[in-house]
Amino acid sequence: MRKEHRPYFIKKLSQKWNNFYTNHFIKPQFEHLGEYPVFNEPWFVDIFGKSISIGDHVHVLATSDNRVRISVWPLNEQGANINIGNYCLICPGSRIGAGTEITIKDSCMLASGAYITDSDWHDVYNRNIPGKTAPVVLEENVWIGDRSTVCKGVTIGENSVIGAGSIVINDIPANTIAAGCPAKVVKELDPDKTYKTRKDFFSNVSKLKKDVEIIDKLFLKDNTILKWIQHSFFPTIND
């Protein structure tokens, strides 16, 4: 699909349906879900277990072939929890699984297929028991690259980036880029540069909403019901 074919009012109805589904079916599954969440196709988001909390302005993007899964399976009597901060982005195919504790602080981004786990889930020798577990922490403004895995006991410092396809088994310091299997620091970020985070993006929510409305109306203004139906059933190279 080369462009959005839905008329503007159809897109608005779709957004309202997403919001209804999120509030009616998704929100009750969380210990806490903050203000202004956006779940893209929330029926492809799987939530399991207690003590899962998410802050304000979270964006969770799921698709039919890349479901998002957030799960808590307590491995001790103290229980387990997942805490996700404000302004975070969770892309299609991401998985977060906690046996003890996973903390993802404000403005973190998980690219497609990212996996964060605080447990081995099976012991190396006795595979009938859960194995080792240790808390995971992503400090503010961490970016986990496409198809990367963050393993038990890891803390990733603020602003750091994990390269695509990496396996993180040791702590990563702040303000660095790490990549590889196992992930190692390959570059230190420029300390004189100023970071623009997702928190900054949402600094003026009312203006942001107005800007999005203007853009939608501009790009969808020529779309009609007939053209939308035609594209849905008889797409052409010009679509």
Backbone torsions as a table, in degrees:
resi	resn	phi	psi	omega
1	MET	NA	122.3	-175.8
2	ARG	-88.5	-15.9	-179.4
3	LYS	-155.6	167.9	175.6
4	GLU	-81.1	122.6	-175.7
5	HIS	-100.5	-11.8	-177.8
6	ARG	-68.6	140.8	169.5
7	PRO	-63.3	158.6	-176.3
8	TYR	-56.8	-45.2	-176.0
9	PHE	-68.6	-29.2	176.2
10	ILE	-68.1	-40.4	177.3
11	LYS	-62.8	-41.1	178.9
12	LYS	-64.3	-39.7	176.8
13	LEU	-63.6	-39.5	178.5
14	SER	-62.7	-41.7	178.5
15	GLN	-64.4	-39.2	178.1
16	LYS	-65.2	-38.3	177.9
17	TRP	-65.3	-42.9	176.2
18	ASN	-58.2	-44.0	-179.5
19	ASN	-65.1	-41.2	178.0
20	PHE	-62.6	-47.4	-178.7
21	TYR	-61.0	-42.7	179.6
22	THR	-60.3	-48.4	-177.6
23	ASN	-70.3	-33.6	-174.2
24	HIS	-85.8	-38.6	-173.3
25	PHE	-110.7	-33.3	-174.8
26	ILE	-90.3	-48.5	-174.8
27	LYS	-56.1	-41.8	-179.8
28	PRO	-62.6	-15.9	-179.2
29	GLN	-83.2	-11.7	-179.9
30	PHE	-96.1	149.3	168.4
31	GLU	-63.8	-38.9	176.7
32	HIS	-153.7	133.9	171.8
33	LEU	-128.3	119.9	-172.8
34	GLY	-71.2	-170.4	-177.4
35	GLU	-78.6	151.3	173.6
36	TYR	56.7	45.8	174.8
37	PRO	-73.7	148.5	173.8
38	VAL	-125.3	113.2	176.1
39	PHE	-111.5	115.0	176.5
40	ASN	-83.2	119.4	-176.3
41	GLU	51.2	63.4	-173.9
42	PRO	-62.2	-17.3	178.3
43	TRP	-69.6	-7.8	174.1
44	PHE	-105.7	20.6	175.1
45	VAL	-109.6	124.0	-178.9
46	ASP	-107.8	122.9	177.7
47	ILE	-116.7	130.6	178.9
48	PHE	-138.7	133.2	174.1
49	GLY	98.6	168.2	-179.0
50	LYS	-90.2	173.1	171.3
51	SER	59.4	48.3	172.9
52	ILE	-114.8	120.0	-177.3
53	SER	-126.0	140.7	178.8
54	ILE	-133.9	140.9	-177.4
55	GLY	-84.3	-158.8	-175.0
56	ASP	-81.2	154.1	171.9
57	HIS	57.1	34.9	175.5
58	VAL	-78.4	143.3	173.1
59	HIS	-117.7	119.5	178.1
60	VAL	-117.9	115.9	-175.2
61	LEU	-110.8	114.8	179.8
62	ALA	-123.1	154.9	175.7
63	THR	-136.0	168.0	-176.0
64	SER	-62.6	-32.5	-178.1
65	ASP	-98.7	-2.2	178.5
66	ASN	-142.4	79.3	-179.5
67	ARG	-70.4	151.2	172.3
68	VAL	-98.6	131.1	-177.7
69	ARG	-127.4	123.9	178.1
70	ILE	-123.7	114.1	-169.7
71	SER	-134.6	142.6	173.3
72	VAL	-120.5	122.4	175.1
73	TRP	-127.0	94.2	-175.9
74	PRO	-59.4	131.7	-179.4
75	LEU	-109.7	7.9	175.0
76	ASN	-151.1	174.2	-175.7
77	GLU	-69.2	-20.6	-179.6
78	GLN	-75.6	-11.8	-179.8
79	GLY	86.5	-172.3	-178.6
80	ALA	-146.1	161.0	179.6
81	ASN	-155.5	157.5	173.6
82	ILE	-125.4	125.3	178.2
83	ASN	-122.6	117.5	-179.4
84	ILE	-115.1	128.9	-173.3
85	GLY	-79.2	-162.6	-179.5
86	ASN	-80.9	153.2	170.2
87	TYR	66.0	19.2	-177.0
88	CYS	-81.1	154.6	177.4
89	LEU	-121.4	125.9	178.8
90	ILE	-122.2	113.9	-172.2
91	CYS	-91.8	168.6	-176.2
92	PRO	-54.3	141.0	176.7
93	GLY	82.2	-1.2	179.7
94	SER	-69.4	145.1	176.6
95	ARG	-132.6	135.4	176.8
96	ILE	-129.5	117.6	-177.0
97	GLY	-129.5	120.5	-175.3
98	ALA	-116.3	131.1	169.1
99	GLY	-104.9	-18.3	178.3
100	THR	-130.0	-74.1	-177.9
101	GLU	-160.0	131.2	172.5
102	ILE	-126.6	126.4	178.9
103	THR	-119.9	122.0	178.0
104	ILE	-119.6	111.6	-172.3
105	LYS	-84.9	-179.4	-170.7
106	ASP	-54.7	144.4	169.7
107	SER	67.6	17.2	176.4
108	CYS	-77.0	152.7	179.9
109	MET	-129.9	128.6	175.3
110	LEU	-109.5	114.9	179.5
111	ALA	-73.4	173.9	-175.8
112	SER	-56.3	132.4	175.1
113	GLY	77.3	8.8	178.4
114	ALA	-65.9	145.0	-180.0
115	TYR	-131.4	125.1	178.6
116	ILE	-122.7	124.3	-178.8
117	THR	-141.2	145.0	178.3
118	ASP	-107.5	15.0	-175.5
119	SER	-144.6	155.0	170.6
120	ASP	-78.2	-25.9	179.9
121	TRP	72.3	-20.2	171.8
122	HIS	-145.8	138.4	175.9
123	ASP	-70.4	150.2	-177.8
124	VAL	-64.5	-39.8	-176.4
125	TYR	-97.9	-45.7	178.3
126	ASN	-103.2	96.0	-171.9
127	ARG	-83.9	11.1	173.5
128	ASN	-96.3	-1.5	177.6
129	ILE	-119.4	160.2	-169.1
130	PRO	-67.3	-24.1	-176.8
131	GLY	87.8	-168.0	-174.3
132	LYS	-79.5	150.5	177.1
133	THR	-144.4	146.5	179.0
134	ALA	-158.1	143.5	-174.8
135	PRO	-59.6	149.7	175.9
136	VAL	-116.7	138.1	177.9
137	VAL	-131.8	126.3	167.9
138	LEU	-106.8	113.3	178.7
139	GLU	-70.5	177.6	-172.9
140	GLU	-61.1	142.9	171.5
141	ASN	64.7	32.3	174.7
142	VAL	-84.3	142.5	178.4
143	TRP	-120.5	117.0	177.7
144	ILE	-98.1	119.4	-173.7
145	GLY	-72.7	170.3	-176.4
146	ASP	-54.2	127.6	175.7
147	ARG	61.6	24.8	177.4
148	SER	-89.0	155.3	179.4
149	THR	-122.5	131.1	175.1
150	VAL	-111.4	120.3	-172.3
151	CYS	-98.1	177.2	-173.4
152	LYS	-56.0	146.1	172.7
153	GLY	74.8	7.2	-174.2
154	VAL	-92.4	138.5	167.6
155	THR	-118.6	128.7	177.8
156	ILE	-110.6	122.4	-174.9
157	GLY	-68.7	160.8	-174.6
158	GLU	-59.7	144.6	177.3
159	ASN	72.6	-4.2	-175.2
160	SER	-75.3	154.8	-177.6
161	VAL	-120.9	133.3	176.3
162	ILE	-106.6	120.2	-176.7
163	GLY	-64.4	157.1	-177.3
164	ALA	-57.5	138.6	175.7
165	GLY	73.3	13.7	-177.1
166	SER	-83.3	157.0	173.7
167	ILE	-118.9	112.9	-175.2
168	VAL	-99.7	113.3	-179.1
169	ILE	-117.8	-9.6	178.9
170	ASN	-128.3	160.3	178.8
171	ASP	-58.0	144.2	176.3
172	ILE	-116.3	126.9	-178.1
173	PRO	-69.1	164.7	179.5
174	ALA	-66.8	154.3	171.2
175	ASN	59.6	42.9	178.5
176	THR	-136.2	166.0	168.8
177	ILE	-113.1	127.2	179.7
178	ALA	-123.6	144.9	-179.6
179	ALA	-155.4	161.0	174.7
180	GLY	112.4	-177.1	-178.1
181	CYS	-137.3	96.4	1.7
182	PRO	-76.8	157.6	-177.0
183	ALA	-68.0	135.1	175.9
184	LYS	-133.7	155.1	179.3
185	VAL	-65.4	126.2	178.7
186	VAL	-113.1	-14.0	-179.7
187	LYS	-161.5	142.4	171.9
188	GLU	-98.5	135.9	-178.8
189	LEU	-75.1	151.6	-176.5
190	ASP	-66.8	116.3	-178.1
191	PRO	-67.2	-15.9	-179.6
192	ASP	-88.3	-8.2	179.3
193	LYS	-81.5	146.9	176.5
194	THR	-97.0	132.0	179.9
195	TYR	-85.4	137.9	169.0
196	LYS	-107.9	116.7	-174.3
197	THR	-107.1	173.9	176.1
198	ARG	-64.9	-25.1	174.2
199	LYS	-61.6	-40.7	177.4
200	ASP	-63.9	-37.4	-179.7
201	PHE	-59.5	-33.8	-177.9
202	PHE	-101.4	20.7	-176.6
203	SER	-67.1	-27.4	177.7
204	ASN	-132.0	85.7	-171.9
205	VAL	-64.6	-41.9	-178.3
206	SER	-63.1	-41.6	177.5
207	LYS	-67.2	-40.0	178.7
208	LEU	-59.6	-44.8	179.0
209	LYS	-61.6	-42.7	179.0
210	LYS	-63.5	-41.6	179.6
211	ASP	-63.4	-42.0	179.1
212	VAL	-64.2	-40.5	177.9
213	GLU	-60.7	-44.5	-179.7
214	ILE	-62.2	-44.3	-179.9
215	ILE	-64.0	-44.7	179.1
216	ASP	-60.2	-47.4	-179.4
217	LYS	-62.5	-37.5	-179.8
218	LEU	-66.6	-47.5	-174.3
219	PHE	-80.1	-20.5	-177.5
220	LEU	-107.1	4.4	-171.5
221	LYS	-63.0	-29.4	-178.5
222	ASP	-92.9	-1.0	-179.2
223	ASN	-78.2	139.3	178.5
224	THR	-128.2	164.0	176.5
225	ILE	-57.8	-44.8	-177.8
226	LEU	-61.6	-44.5	179.3
227	LYS	-65.4	-37.4	179.7
228	TRP	-64.5	-46.0	178.3
229	ILE	-64.0	-42.1	179.3
230	GLN	-60.1	-45.2	178.8
231	HIS	-64.8	-38.7	-177.0
232	SER	-62.4	-35.4	-174.8
233	PHE	-109.4	-24.1	-177.8
234	PHE	-136.6	64.3	-178.6
235	PRO	-66.2	148.5	177.8
236	THR	-125.5	173.4	179.6
237	ILE	-63.0	-22.1	-178.9
238	ASN	-83.2	-5.0	-179.0
239	ASP	-85.0	NA	NA
